[in-house]
Amino acid sequence: MRRVLPPLVVGAAALSVVTLRWSALHWGATTEETRELLPGDEILRDPGLVATRAITIEAPPEEVWRWVVQMGSDRGGFYSYDGLENLAGCHLHSADTVVDAWQHLEPGDLVRLHPRVALTVAAVDPGHSLVLHAAPAVAGVPDAAPYDFTWSFVLRRHPHRATRLITRERFAYTHRWSPLLVEPVSAASSLMSQKMLRGIRDRAERATVS
């Protein structure tokens, strides 16, 4: 005889999934931060999924910026789980020092996630914000993602010389099946982003103390 789960159990399980998903998409961010407009939001008017994450760093914005601006698989890495990313062929190593040669970005420059995958710098306000953009797939570019995507980094001065670092990912679906790809990508991104934010925090705070 097939056993049927009580509605209360099913409801509790569904609520747990929703809660965990919300927490993953908004790790570290306040309610106000999840709702406010950030640089880069104007690029995608109707995203299918938005993730806003944040962390407080005991270092001034100008110090935190030096670690943000040098990100890239062929630059300073992403301060996350290098071993996992390299299993996907990223060939990166997260830097533990600031490199002068990596301290400048302009709109149109590429920030590589992988030797074959790059985001374009859509906007940059040194010391304040960086917006990266990956356009959706087009004819003749089979490796491009089937969604439009922006990734923003916003730095704000916090009390006592600290910095509030906020990141936002926005996905716009270009196919009916895009959510089937974006949802697991976003789940993995949550873990990597949390580690990245902690990695930036630890490096910036060490540099400030030294």
C-alpha positions in Angstrom: 0.0 0.0 0.0 1.5 3.3 -1.0 2.1 5.7 1.9 0.9 9.3 1.4 2.7 12.0 3.2 0.5 14.2 5.4 -0.2 17.7 3.9 1.5 19.3 6.9 4.8 17.4 6.2 4.6 18.4 2.5 3.9 22.0 3.4 6.8 22.1 5.8 9.2 20.6 3.3 8.1 23.1 0.6 8.5 26.0 3.1 12.0 24.8 4.0 13.0 24.7 0.3 11.6 28.2 -0.3 13.4 29.5 2.9 16.7 28.0 1.9 16.5 29.4 -1.6 15.7 32.9 -0.3 18.6 32.7 2.2 21.0 31.6 -0.6 19.9 34.5 -2.9 20.2 37.1 -0.1 23.1 35.9 2.0 24.4 38.7 4.3 22.2 41.4 2.7 19.6 43.5 4.6 16.1 43.8 3.4 16.8 47.3 2.3 19.8 46.2 0.2 17.8 43.5 -1.5 15.2 46.1 -2.6 17.2 49.1 -3.5 18.4 50.0 -7.0 22.1 49.4 -7.6 24.4 50.3 -10.5 23.8 47.8 -13.4 20.1 47.3 -12.6 19.1 49.5 -15.5 20.7 47.0 -18.0 18.1 44.3 -17.5 14.6 45.6 -17.0 12.7 42.4 -16.3 15.1 39.8 -14.7 13.8 36.3 -14.0 16.1 35.9 -11.0 17.9 38.3 -8.7 20.5 37.5 -6.1 21.8 40.2 -3.7 24.6 39.3 -1.2 26.7 41.5 1.1 29.4 41.6 3.7 30.9 44.2 6.1 34.6 44.6 5.8 36.8 46.3 8.4 38.8 48.2 5.8 38.2 51.4 3.9 36.5 51.2 0.4 39.7 52.2 -1.4 41.5 49.1 0.1 38.6 46.8 -0.7 38.4 48.1 -4.2 42.0 47.0 -5.0 40.9 43.4 -4.5 37.6 43.7 -6.4 39.1 45.4 -9.5 41.8 42.7 -10.0 39.4 39.8 -10.2 39.5 37.5 -13.2 40.7 34.0 -14.0 43.7 35.4 -15.8 44.2 38.1 -13.1 43.8 37.9 -9.4 41.2 35.0 -9.4 38.0 35.2 -7.5 39.1 34.5 -3.9 36.8 31.5 -3.7 37.2 27.7 -4.0 40.0 27.6 -6.5 40.2 23.8 -6.5 36.5 23.4 -7.5 36.7 26.2 -10.1 39.8 24.6 -11.6 38.0 21.3 -12.0 35.9 23.2 -14.5 39.1 24.2 -16.4 39.3 27.8 -15.0 43.0 27.7 -14.5 43.0 30.3 -11.8 44.8 31.1 -8.6 43.4 33.6 -6.2 46.0 36.3 -5.4 47.0 37.1 -1.9 48.6 40.4 -2.9 47.5 43.5 -4.8 49.1 43.6 -8.3 49.6 47.1 -9.8 49.1 45.7 -13.4 45.6 44.6 -12.5 44.4 47.8 -11.0 42.7 49.3 -14.0 39.5 48.5 -15.9 37.5 50.4 -18.5 34.1 49.8 -20.1 34.5 47.2 -22.8 37.4 45.3 -21.1 36.9 41.6 -20.4 36.9 39.9 -17.0 37.4 36.2 -17.6 35.5 33.5 -15.6 37.2 30.8 -17.7 39.7 30.8 -20.6 36.6 30.5 -22.9 34.1 32.6 -20.9 34.3 36.3 -20.2 32.1 39.1 -18.9 32.3 42.6 -20.4 32.9 45.6 -18.1 29.6 47.6 -18.6 30.4 50.3 -16.2 33.2 51.2 -13.7 33.3 53.9 -11.0 36.7 53.3 -9.3 36.4 52.8 -5.6 32.6 52.7 -5.8 31.2 50.2 -8.3 31.9 47.7 -11.0 29.3 46.3 -13.4 29.9 43.2 -15.5 27.6 42.0 -18.3 27.3 38.8 -20.2 25.1 39.1 -23.3 22.9 36.1 -24.2 23.7 33.6 -26.9 23.6 34.8 -30.5 23.9 32.9 -33.8 27.4 31.8 -34.4 28.4 31.9 -30.7 27.4 28.4 -29.4 29.4 28.8 -26.1 27.4 31.8 -24.9 24.8 31.4 -22.2 21.1 31.1 -23.0 20.3 34.1 -20.7 21.3 37.7 -20.2 23.3 38.3 -17.0 24.7 41.2 -15.0 27.0 41.1 -12.0 27.5 44.2 -9.9 29.9 45.1 -7.1 29.0 48.1 -5.0 31.2 49.5 -2.2 29.9 51.8 0.4 31.6 53.5 3.3 30.5 52.1 6.6 30.9 53.5 10.1 34.4 53.4 11.7 36.3 53.2 8.4 34.6 50.0 7.3 33.1 49.0 4.0 29.8 47.5 3.0 30.4 45.3 -0.1 27.2 44.4 -2.0 27.0 42.1 -5.0 24.1 41.6 -7.2 23.4 39.0 -9.9 20.5 39.5 -12.3 19.4 36.8 -14.8 17.0 37.6 -17.7 15.6 34.5 -19.4 15.8 34.2 -23.1 14.3 30.7 -23.5 11.4 28.9 -21.8 13.9 26.4 -20.4 16.4 29.0 -19.2 15.3 28.6 -15.5 16.2 24.9 -15.7 19.8 26.0 -16.2 19.9 29.2 -14.1 18.5 27.7 -10.9 21.3 25.2 -10.4 23.8 27.8 -11.6 22.5 30.2 -9.0 22.7 27.6 -6.2 26.3 26.9 -7.0 27.0 30.6 -7.3 25.7 31.2 -3.8 28.3 29.0 -2.3 31.1 30.4 -4.4 29.9 34.0 -3.8 29.9 33.6 -0.1 33.4 32.3 -0.1 34.4 35.1 -2.5 33.0 37.8 -0.2 34.8 36.3 2.8 38.0 36.0 0.7 37.9 39.7 -0.2 37.1 40.6 3.4 40.0 38.6 4.8 42.5 39.9 2.3 41.5 43.5 2.7 41.4 43.3 6.5 44.9 41.7 6.6 46.3 44.4 4.3 44.8 47.1 6.5 46.2 45.7 9.7 49.7 45.2 8.2 
